[in-house]
Amino acid sequence: MSRPRVAIVGMGGYAGQHRKAVARAVEGGRAVHAAQVAPPGDHEPFADELTAMRTAGVVIYNSLRDLLAAKRSELDLVCVPTGIPLHRVMTTTVLEAGCNVLVEKPAAGCIQDVDAMIRARVTADRHAMV
């Protein structure tokens, strides 16, 4: 059985917890941390961590758009531990790109955003988890 290839969007806040969880899965042979989105403003504050990721073979992208353009067909899961206002747009973008998504809680700031995320999941026939 192949190991799932995971990408994580973001460096600050809860993204750190997602990176730790993925690192444990990688250490246990249960996953591959294939890619990381680190916006340019995060390059300096997270320089050491980004260097370690590159050394481990993780490809770093400046944006979700760049990640999906390059890797969408190679990813099994994209983790989206970003700010709540970004959950809807990022989740639907990941689903529309044909990837499964794990979004940090809460799913969104309003029920209309959650409904849009559900519609995108159904249309894409992919998994979306919170």
DSSP file (Angstrom, degrees, kcal/mol; ACC not computed):
  #  RESIDUE AA STRUCTURE BP1 BP2  ACC     N-H-->O    O-->H-N    N-H-->O    O-->H-N    TCO  KAPPA ALPHA  PHI   PSI    X-CA   Y-CA   Z-CA
    1    1 A M              0   0    0      0, 0.0     2,-0.1     0, 0.0     0, 0.0   0.000 360.0 360.0 360.0 132.8    0.0    0.0    0.0
    2    2 A S        -     0   0    0      1,-0.1     3,-0.0     3,-0.0    28,-0.0  -0.443 360.0-111.8 -79.2 153.6    1.4    3.4   -0.9
    3    3 A R        -     0   0    0     -2,-0.1    28,-0.2     1,-0.1    27,-0.1  -0.655  36.8-105.7 -84.1 138.1    1.7    6.2    1.6
    4    4 A P        -     0   0    0      0, 0.0    28,-2.6     0, 0.0     2,-0.6  -0.372  27.5-131.8 -64.9 140.2   -0.6    9.2    1.2
    5    5 A R  E     -a   32   0A   0     26,-0.2    71,-2.8    69,-0.1    72,-1.7  -0.852  29.3-165.8 -97.4 120.3    1.1   12.3   -0.1
    6    6 A V  E     -ab  33  77A   0     26,-3.2    28,-1.8    -2,-0.6    29,-1.5  -0.833  14.3-168.2-114.9 141.3    0.1   15.3    2.0
    7    7 A A  E     -ab  35  78A   0     70,-2.2    72,-3.1    -2,-0.4     2,-0.4  -0.951   9.8-154.0-121.8 148.5    0.4   19.1    1.5
    8    8 A I  E     -ab  36  79A   0     27,-1.4    29,-3.0    -2,-0.4     2,-0.6  -0.976   6.8-144.6-124.2 136.8   -0.1   21.7    4.2
    9    9 A V  E     +a   37   0A   0     70,-2.2    29,-0.1    -2,-0.4     2,-0.1  -0.894  63.9  12.2-102.4 117.4   -1.2   25.3    3.5
   10   10 A G        -     0   0    0     27,-1.9    27,-0.2    -2,-0.6    28,-0.1  -0.069  52.8-135.7 105.2 158.1    0.3   27.8    5.9
   11   11 A M  S    S+     0   0    0     25,-0.1     8,-0.1    -2,-0.1     5,-0.1   0.696  74.6  66.0-118.7 -37.2    3.1   28.1    8.5
   12   12 A G  S >  S+     0   0    0      3,-0.1     3,-1.8     4,-0.1     4,-0.1  -0.226  92.3   5.3 -88.8 176.1    1.6   30.0   11.5
   13   13 A G  T >  S-     0   0    0      1,-0.3     3,-1.5     2,-0.2     4,-0.4  -0.212 131.3  -4.1  57.5-136.5   -1.0   29.2   14.0
   14   14 A Y  T >> S+     0   0    0      1,-0.3     4,-1.9     2,-0.2     3,-0.5   0.623 116.9  82.5 -67.7 -13.5   -2.6   25.8   13.8
   15   15 A A  H <> S+     0   0    0     -3,-1.8     4,-2.6    66,-0.4    -1,-0.3   0.858  85.7  60.4 -58.5 -32.3   -0.6   25.0   10.7
   16   16 A G  H <> S+     0   0    0     -3,-1.5     4,-2.1     1,-0.2    -1,-0.2   0.886 102.9  49.7 -61.6 -38.9    2.2   24.1   13.2
   17   17 A Q  H <> S+     0   0    0     -3,-0.5     4,-2.3    -4,-0.4    -1,-0.2   0.885 110.0  50.7 -67.1 -38.2    0.1   21.4   14.7
   18   18 A H  H  X S+     0   0    0     -4,-1.9     4,-2.6     2,-0.2     5,-0.2   0.909 109.2  51.0 -65.0 -41.5   -0.7   20.0   11.3
   19   19 A R  H  X S+     0   0    0     -4,-2.6     4,-2.5     1,-0.2    -2,-0.2   0.903 110.0  49.9 -63.4 -39.5    3.0   19.9   10.5
   20   20 A K  H  X S+     0   0    0     -4,-2.1     4,-2.1     2,-0.2    -2,-0.2   0.917 111.6  48.2 -63.6 -42.7    3.7   18.1   13.7
   21   21 A A  H  X S+     0   0    0     -4,-2.3     4,-2.0     2,-0.2    -2,-0.2   0.915 113.6  46.5 -64.3 -43.0    1.0   15.5   13.0
   22   22 A V  H  X S+     0   0    0     -4,-2.6     4,-2.7     2,-0.2    -1,-0.2   0.894 109.6  54.9 -66.6 -38.6    2.2   15.0    9.5
   23   23 A A  H  X S+     0   0    0     -4,-2.5     4,-2.8     1,-0.2    -2,-0.2   0.903 107.7  49.7 -61.1 -40.8    5.8   14.7   10.7
   24   24 A R  H  X S+     0   0    0     -4,-2.1     4,-1.8     2,-0.2    -1,-0.2   0.908 111.6  48.6 -63.8 -40.7    4.7   11.9   13.1
   25   25 A A  H  <>S+     0   0    0     -4,-2.0     5,-3.2     2,-0.2     6,-0.8   0.895 112.0  49.2 -65.5 -39.5    3.0   10.1   10.3
   26   26 A V  H ><5S+     0   0    0     -4,-2.7     3,-1.7     4,-0.2    -2,-0.2   0.940 110.3  50.4 -63.7 -47.1    6.1   10.5    8.1
   27   27 A E  H 3<5S+     0   0    0     -4,-2.8    -1,-0.2     1,-0.3    -2,-0.2   0.842 110.9  50.1 -60.1 -33.9    8.3    9.1   10.9
   28   28 A G  T 3<5S-     0   0    0     -4,-1.8    -1,-0.3    -5,-0.2    -2,-0.2   0.402 116.7-114.4 -85.6   2.7    6.0    6.2   11.3
   29   29 A G  T < 5S+     0   0    0     -3,-1.7    -3,-0.2     2,-0.2    -2,-0.1   0.720  86.8 113.7  74.4  21.0    6.0    5.4    7.6
   30   30 A R  S   <S+     0   0    0     -5,-3.2     2,-0.3    -6,-0.2    -4,-0.2   0.497  75.7  13.4-103.6  -5.8    2.3    6.3    7.2
   31   31 A A        -     0   0    0     -6,-0.8     2,-0.4   -28,-0.2   -26,-0.2  -0.977  60.0-129.5-159.7 166.5    2.6    9.4    5.0
   32   32 A V  E     -a    5   0A   0    -28,-2.6   -26,-3.2    -2,-0.3     2,-1.4  -0.998  17.0-141.8-123.8 124.8    4.8   11.6    2.8
   33   33 A H  E     +a    6   0A   0     -2,-0.4   -26,-0.2     1,-0.2   -28,-0.1  -0.729  34.4 169.0 -83.0  94.2    4.9   15.3    3.4
   34   34 A A  E     +     0   0A   0    -28,-1.8    25,-2.0    -2,-1.4     2,-0.3   0.826  52.8   5.1 -82.4 -34.5    5.1   16.1   -0.3
   35   35 A A  E     -ac   7  59A   0    -29,-1.5   -27,-1.4    23,-0.2     2,-0.4  -0.991  52.3-159.4-155.0 156.6    4.5   19.9   -0.3
   36   36 A Q  E     -ac   8  60A   0     23,-2.4    25,-3.0    -2,-0.3     2,-0.6  -0.999  14.6-142.5-140.0 132.8    4.2   23.0    1.9
   37   37 A V  E     +ac   9  61A   0    -29,-3.0   -27,-1.9    -2,-0.4    25,-0.2  -0.884  25.2 171.6 -95.6 122.1    2.7   26.4    1.2
   38   38 A A        -     0   0    0     23,-3.1     5,-0.1    -2,-0.6    -2,-0.0  -0.909  27.7-137.3-130.2 102.2    4.6   29.1    2.8
   39   39 A P    >   -     0   0    0      0, 0.0     3,-2.9     0, 0.0     4,-0.5  -0.224  30.6-105.5 -56.2 150.2    3.6   32.6    1.8
   40   40 A P  G >  S+     0   0    0      0, 0.0     3,-1.3     0, 0.0     4,-0.5   0.807 119.8  62.2 -50.3 -34.7    6.6   34.9    1.2
   41   41 A G  G 3  S+     0   0    0      1,-0.3     3,-0.1     2,-0.1    -3,-0.0   0.685 102.7  51.8 -66.2 -16.4    5.9   36.8    4.4
   42   42 A D  G <> S+     0   0    0     -3,-2.9     4,-1.7     1,-0.1    -1,-0.3   0.508  85.2  87.7 -94.9  -6.3    6.6   33.5    6.3
   43   43 A H  T <4 S+     0   0    0     -3,-1.3     7,-0.2    -4,-0.5    -2,-0.1   0.911  93.2  39.6 -63.2 -43.5    9.9   32.7    4.6
   44   44 A E  T >4 S+     0   0    0     -4,-0.5     3,-1.6     1,-0.2     4,-0.3   0.961 116.2  46.8 -73.7 -50.6   12.0   34.7    7.1
   45   45 A P  T 34 S+     0   0    0      0, 0.0    -1,-0.2     0, 0.0     3,-0.2   0.800 124.3  34.7 -63.5 -25.1   10.3   33.8   10.4
   46   46 A F  T 3X S+     0   0    0     -4,-1.7     4,-2.8     1,-0.1     5,-0.3   0.016  80.5 125.4-113.9  26.5   10.2   30.1    9.5
   47   47 A A  H <> S+     0   0    0     -3,-1.6     4,-2.4     1,-0.2     5,-0.2   0.893  74.2  47.2 -56.3 -46.3   13.5   30.0    7.6
   48   48 A D  H  > S+     0   0    0     -4,-0.3     4,-2.2     1,-0.2    -1,-0.2   0.921 114.2  46.8 -64.5 -43.0   15.0   27.2    9.7
   49   49 A E  H  > S+     0   0    0      1,-0.2     4,-2.3     2,-0.2    -1,-0.2   0.902 112.6  49.6 -66.0 -40.3   11.9   25.0    9.4
   50   50 A L  H  X S+     0   0    0     -4,-2.8     4,-2.6     2,-0.2    -1,-0.2   0.883 109.8  51.7 -66.4 -37.9   11.6   25.6    5.7
   51   51 A T  H  X S+     0   0    0     -4,-2.4     4,-2.4    -5,-0.3    -2,-0.2   0.922 110.0  49.3 -62.5 -43.5   15.2   24.7    5.2
   52   52 A A  H  X S+     0   0    0     -4,-2.2     4,-1.7     2,-0.2    -2,-0.2   0.900 111.1  50.0 -62.8 -40.6   14.7   21.4    7.2
   53   53 A M  H  <>S+     0   0    0     -4,-2.3     5,-2.6     2,-0.2     4,-0.4   0.942 110.4  49.0 -63.4 -46.8   11.6   20.7    5.0
   54   54 A R  H ><5S+     0   0    0     -4,-2.6     3,-1.6     1,-0.2    -2,-0.2   0.917 109.5  52.8 -58.2 -43.2   13.5   21.3    1.8
   55   55 A T  H 3<5S+     0   0    0     -4,-2.4    -1,-0.2     1,-0.3    -2,-0.2   0.854 107.3  52.5 -60.1 -35.1   16.3   19.0    3.0
   56   56 A A  T 3<5S-     0   0    0     -4,-1.7    -1,-0.3    -3,-0.2    -2,-0.2   0.465 126.7-101.2 -81.2  -1.2   13.7   16.3    3.7
   57   57 A G  T < 5S+     0   0    0     -3,-1.6     2,-0.4    -4,-0.4    -3,-0.2   0.550  72.3 146.1  95.2   7.7   12.4   16.6    0.1
   58   58 A V      < -     0   0    0     -5,-2.6     2,-0.5    -6,-0.2    -1,-0.3  -0.658  45.2-134.8 -78.5 129.9    9.3   18.7    0.8
   59   59 A V  E     -c   35   0A   0    -25,-2.0   -23,-2.4    -2,-0.4     2,-0.4  -0.748  17.4-144.9 -88.0 130.6    8.6   21.1   -2.1
   60   60 A I  E     -c   36   0A   0     -2,-0.5     2,-0.3   -25,-0.2   -23,-0.2  -0.813  15.9-172.0-100.9 132.2    7.8   24.7   -0.9
   61   61 A Y  E     -c   37   0A   0    -25,-3.0   -23,-3.1    -2,-0.4     3,-0.1  -0.910  25.4-139.9-121.2 150.8    5.3   26.8   -2.7
   62   62 A N  S    S+     0   0    0     -2,-0.3     2,-0.3   -25,-0.2   -25,-0.1   0.697  83.9  14.3 -79.9 -20.7    4.4   30.5   -2.2
   63   63 A S  S  > S-     0   0    0    -24,-0.1     4,-2.2     1,-0.1     5,-0.1  -0.976  71.9-113.1-151.8 160.9    0.7   30.0   -2.7
   64   64 A L  H  > S+     0   0    0     -2,-0.3     4,-2.8     1,-0.2     5,-0.3   0.888 117.7  57.1 -61.2 -39.8   -2.1   27.5   -2.9
   65   65 A R  H  > S+     0   0    0      1,-0.2     4,-2.2     2,-0.2    -1,-0.2   0.929 107.6  46.5 -58.0 -46.9   -2.5   28.4   -6.6
   66   66 A D  H  > S+     0   0    0      2,-0.2     4,-1.6     1,-0.2    -1,-0.2   0.911 112.5  51.0 -63.1 -42.2    1.1   27.5   -7.3
   67   67 A L  H  X S+     0   0    0     -4,-2.2     4,-3.1     1,-0.2     5,-0.4   0.955 112.9  43.8 -58.9 -52.3    0.9   24.2   -5.3
   68   68 A L  H  X S+     0   0    0     -4,-2.8     4,-1.3     1,-0.2     5,-0.2   0.851 110.1  55.9 -66.9 -34.1   -2.2   23.0   -7.1
   69   69 A A  H  < S+     0   0    0     -4,-2.2    -1,-0.2    -5,-0.3    -2,-0.2   0.869 120.6  30.5 -63.5 -34.8   -0.9   24.1  -10.5
   70   70 A A  H  < S+     0   0    0     -4,-1.6    -2,-0.2    -3,-0.3    -1,-0.2   0.826 134.5  18.3 -93.0 -34.6    2.2   21.9  -10.0
   71   71 A K  H >X S+     0   0    0     -4,-3.1     3,-2.8    -5,-0.2     4,-0.7   0.455  77.3 113.0-124.4  -2.0    1.1   19.0   -7.8
   72   72 A R  G >< S+     0   0    0     -4,-1.3     3,-0.8    -5,-0.4    -1,-0.1   0.812  83.7  50.1 -52.9 -36.6   -2.6   18.5   -7.7
   73   73 A S  G 34 S+     0   0    0      1,-0.2    -1,-0.3    -5,-0.2    -2,-0.1   0.623 111.5  50.7 -76.4 -10.3   -2.5   15.1   -9.5
   74   74 A E  G <4 S+     0   0    0     -3,-2.8     2,-0.3   -40,-0.0    -1,-0.2   0.483  92.9  91.4-102.7  -4.9    0.1   13.9   -7.1
   75   75 A L    <<  -     0   0    0     -3,-0.8    25,-0.2    -4,-0.7   -69,-0.2  -0.724  43.7-176.1-101.3 141.5   -1.6   14.8   -3.8
   76   76 A D  S    S+     0   0    0    -71,-2.8    24,-0.4    -2,-0.3     2,-0.3   0.690  78.2  14.8 -97.6 -27.0   -3.9   12.6   -1.7
   77   77 A L  E     -b    6   0A   0    -72,-1.7   -70,-2.2    22,-0.1     2,-0.5  -0.986  55.3-161.5-152.9 136.5   -4.7   15.2    0.9
   78   78 A V  E     -bd   7 101A   0     22,-1.9    24,-2.2    -2,-0.3     2,-0.4  -0.987  17.2-150.4-117.8 122.0   -4.3   19.0    1.3
   79   79 A C  E     -bd   8 102A   0    -72,-3.1   -70,-2.2    -2,-0.5    24,-0.2  -0.783   7.3-166.0 -92.0 132.6   -4.6   20.3    4.9
   80   80 A V  E     + d   0 103A   0     22,-3.3    24,-2.0    -2,-0.4     2,-1.1  -0.700  21.2 159.5-122.1  77.0   -6.0   23.9    5.2
   81   81 A P        +     0   0    0      0, 0.0   -66,-0.4     0, 0.0     2,-0.2  -0.536  37.7 124.7 -94.6  67.7   -5.2   25.2    8.7
   82   82 A T        -     0   0    0     -2,-1.1     5,-0.1     1,-0.2    -2,-0.1  -0.445  69.0 -55.1-113.8-175.4   -5.6   28.8    7.8
   83   83 A G    >>  -     0   0    0     -2,-0.2     3,-2.1     1,-0.1     4,-0.6  -0.330  53.1-113.6 -63.7 146.8   -7.8   31.7    9.0
   84   84 A I  H >> S+     0   0    0      1,-0.3     3,-1.4     2,-0.2     4,-0.5   0.849 114.1  61.3 -53.2 -41.0  -11.5   31.1    9.0
   85   85 A P  H 34 S+     0   0    0      0, 0.0     4,-0.4     0, 0.0    -1,-0.3   0.728 106.2  49.1 -61.3 -17.7  -12.2   33.7    6.3
   86   86 A L  H <> S+     0   0    0     -3,-2.1     4,-2.6     1,-0.1     5,-0.4   0.575  86.8  88.1 -94.1 -10.7  -10.0   31.6    3.9
   87   87 A H  H <X S+     0   0    0     -3,-1.4     4,-2.7    -4,-0.6     5,-0.3   0.917  88.7  45.1 -58.0 -49.5  -11.7   28.3    4.6
   88   88 A R  H  X S+     0   0    0     -4,-0.5     4,-2.7     1,-0.2     5,-0.3   0.965 117.2  42.1 -61.7 -53.4  -14.4   28.5    2.0
   89   89 A V  H  > S+     0   0    0     -4,-0.4     4,-1.9     1,-0.2    -1,-0.2   0.902 119.5  43.7 -65.1 -40.3  -12.3   29.7   -0.9
   90   90 A M  H  X S+     0   0    0     -4,-2.6     4,-2.6     2,-0.2    -1,-0.2   0.918 114.6  49.0 -71.9 -41.5   -9.4   27.4   -0.1
   91   91 A T  H  X S+     0   0    0     -4,-2.7     4,-2.5    -5,-0.4    -2,-0.2   0.941 114.3  44.6 -63.1 -47.0  -11.5   24.3    0.5
   92   92 A T  H  X S+     0   0    0     -4,-2.7     4,-2.8    -5,-0.3    -1,-0.2   0.879 112.9  52.4 -66.6 -35.5  -13.6   24.8   -2.7
   93   93 A T  H  X S+     0   0    0     -4,-1.9     4,-1.4    -5,-0.3    -2,-0.2   0.925 110.9  46.9 -64.1 -44.2  -10.4   25.5   -4.7
   94   94 A V  H  <>S+     0   0    0     -4,-2.6     5,-2.1     2,-0.2     4,-0.2   0.925 114.6  47.1 -63.6 -44.7   -8.7   22.3   -3.4
   95   95 A L  H ><5S+     0   0    0     -4,-2.5     3,-1.9     1,-0.2    -2,-0.2   0.921 109.7  52.4 -63.7 -44.1  -11.9   20.3   -4.1
   96   96 A E  H 3<5S+     0   0    0     -4,-2.8    -1,-0.2     1,-0.3    -2,-0.2   0.779 104.1  58.4 -63.4 -25.7  -12.3   21.8   -7.6
   97   97 A A  T 3<5S-     0   0    0     -4,-1.4    -1,-0.3    -3,-0.2    -2,-0.2   0.516 123.6-107.2 -80.4  -4.7   -8.6   20.8   -8.3
   98   98 A G  T < 5S+     0   0    0     -3,-1.9     2,-0.3     1,-0.3    -3,-0.2   0.668  77.0 126.5  91.2  18.0   -9.6   17.2   -7.6
   99   99 A C      < -     0   0    0     -5,-2.1    -1,-0.3    27,-0.1     2,-0.2  -0.763  60.8-116.2-108.7 154.3   -7.9   16.8   -4.2
  100  100 A N        -     0   0    0    -24,-0.4   -22,-1.9    -2,-0.3     2,-0.4  -0.547  36.8-152.8 -78.2 153.8   -9.2   15.7   -0.8
  101  101 A V  E     -de  78 128A   0     26,-2.3    28,-2.6   -24,-0.2     2,-0.5  -0.986  22.8-164.2-138.6 142.6   -9.1   18.3    1.9
  102  102 A L  E     -de  79 129A   0    -24,-2.2   -22,-3.3    -2,-0.4     2,-0.4  -0.983  22.3-168.0-119.4 114.5   -8.9   18.6    5.7
  103  103 A V  E     -d   80   0A   0     26,-3.1     4,-0.1    -2,-0.5   -24,-0.0  -0.841  23.3-112.1-108.2 141.8   -9.9   22.1    6.9
  104  104 A E        -     0   0    0    -24,-2.0   -22,-0.1    -2,-0.4    -1,-0.0  -0.286  56.5 -62.1 -65.4 153.1   -9.3   23.4   10.4
  105  105 A K  S    S+     0   0    0     25,-0.2     2,-0.1     2,-0.0    -1,-0.1  -0.514 111.9  48.3 -82.1 154.1  -12.3   24.0   12.6
  106  106 A P  S    S-     0   0    0      0, 0.0   -19,-0.1     0, 0.0     3,-0.1   0.687  78.3-141.2 -69.7 159.2  -14.6   25.7   12.4
  107  107 A A  S    S-     0   0    0     -2,-0.1     2,-0.3     1,-0.1    -3,-0.1   0.887  72.7 -27.5 -55.5 -41.8  -15.4   24.8    8.8
  108  108 A A        -     0   0    0    -21,-0.1    -1,-0.1   -20,-0.0   -24,-0.1  -0.957  60.2-101.8-163.8 175.1  -16.4   28.4    8.0
  109  109 A G  S    S+     0   0    0    -25,-0.3     2,-0.3    -2,-0.3    -2,-0.0   0.593 100.0  22.8 -87.2 -11.4  -17.8   31.6    9.5
  110  110 A C  S  > S-     0   0    0      1,-0.1     4,-1.7     0, 0.0     3,-0.5  -0.986  77.6-112.4-152.2 159.5  -21.3   31.2    8.2
  111  111 A I  H  > S+     0   0    0     -2,-0.3     4,-2.9     1,-0.2     5,-0.2   0.812 112.9  62.0 -64.5 -31.3  -23.7   28.5    7.1
  112  112 A Q  H  > S+     0   0    0      1,-0.2     4,-2.1     2,-0.2    -1,-0.2   0.890 104.6  48.1 -63.2 -38.2  -23.7   29.8    3.5
  113  113 A D  H  > S+     0   0    0     -3,-0.5     4,-2.1     2,-0.2    -1,-0.2   0.911 111.3  49.9 -67.5 -41.0  -19.9   29.1    3.3
  114  114 A V  H  X S+     0   0    0     -4,-1.7     4,-2.5     1,-0.2    -2,-0.2   0.927 109.7  51.6 -62.1 -44.0  -20.4   25.6    4.7
  115  115 A D  H  X S+     0   0    0     -4,-2.9     4,-2.5     1,-0.2    -1,-0.2   0.907 109.4  49.9 -58.8 -42.1  -23.2   25.0    2.1
  116  116 A A  H  X S+     0   0    0     -4,-2.1     4,-2.2     1,-0.2    -1,-0.2   0.881 110.2  50.6 -64.2 -37.7  -20.9   26.1   -0.7
  117  117 A M  H  X S+     0   0    0     -4,-2.1     4,-2.1     2,-0.2    -2,-0.2   0.893 110.0  49.8 -67.0 -39.7  -18.1   23.8    0.6
  118  118 A I  H  X S+     0   0    0     -4,-2.5     4,-2.6     2,-0.2    -2,-0.2   0.927 110.1  50.2 -64.7 -44.7  -20.6   20.9    0.7
  119  119 A R  H  X S+     0   0    0     -4,-2.5     4,-2.7     1,-0.2     5,-0.2   0.914 110.5  50.0 -59.5 -42.2  -21.7   21.6   -2.9
  120  120 A A  H  X S+     0   0    0     -4,-2.2     4,-2.5     1,-0.2    -1,-0.2   0.889 110.3  50.7 -64.3 -38.3  -18.1   21.7   -4.0
  121  121 A R  H  X>S+     0   0    0     -4,-2.1     4,-1.5     2,-0.2     5,-1.3   0.930 112.3  46.0 -64.0 -45.6  -17.4   18.3   -2.2
  122  122 A V  H  <5S+     0   0    0     -4,-2.6    -2,-0.2     2,-0.2    -1,-0.2   0.931 114.8  47.2 -63.8 -45.9  -20.4   16.7   -3.9
  123  123 A T  H  <5S+     0   0    0     -4,-2.7    -2,-0.2     1,-0.2    -1,-0.2   0.903 116.5  43.3 -62.2 -42.7  -19.5   18.1   -7.3
  124  124 A A  H  <5S-     0   0    0     -4,-2.5    -1,-0.2    -5,-0.2    -2,-0.2   0.689  98.0-138.9 -77.8 -18.5  -15.9   17.1   -7.0
  125  125 A D  T  <5 +     0   0    0     -4,-1.5     2,-0.2     1,-0.2    -3,-0.2   0.923  61.3 123.9  55.6  46.4  -16.7   13.6   -5.6
  126  126 A R      < -     0   0    0     -5,-1.3     2,-0.4    -6,-0.1    -1,-0.2  -0.751  67.2 -93.1-125.6 172.8  -13.8   14.0   -3.1
  127  127 A H        -     0   0    0     -2,-0.2   -26,-2.3    -3,-0.1     2,-0.4  -0.720  32.8-175.4 -91.0 140.3  -13.5   13.9    0.7
  128  128 A A  E     +e  101   0A   0     -2,-0.4     2,-0.3   -28,-0.2   -26,-0.2  -0.976  10.4 179.4-134.1 120.9  -13.7   17.1    2.8
  129  129 A M  E      e  102   0A   0    -28,-2.6   -26,-3.1    -2,-0.4    -2,-0.0  -0.886 360.0 360.0-124.5 151.7  -13.1   16.8    6.5
  130  130 A V              0   0    0     -2,-0.3   -25,-0.2   -28,-0.2   -28,-0.1   0.326 360.0 360.0-115.3 360.0  -13.1   19.3    9.3
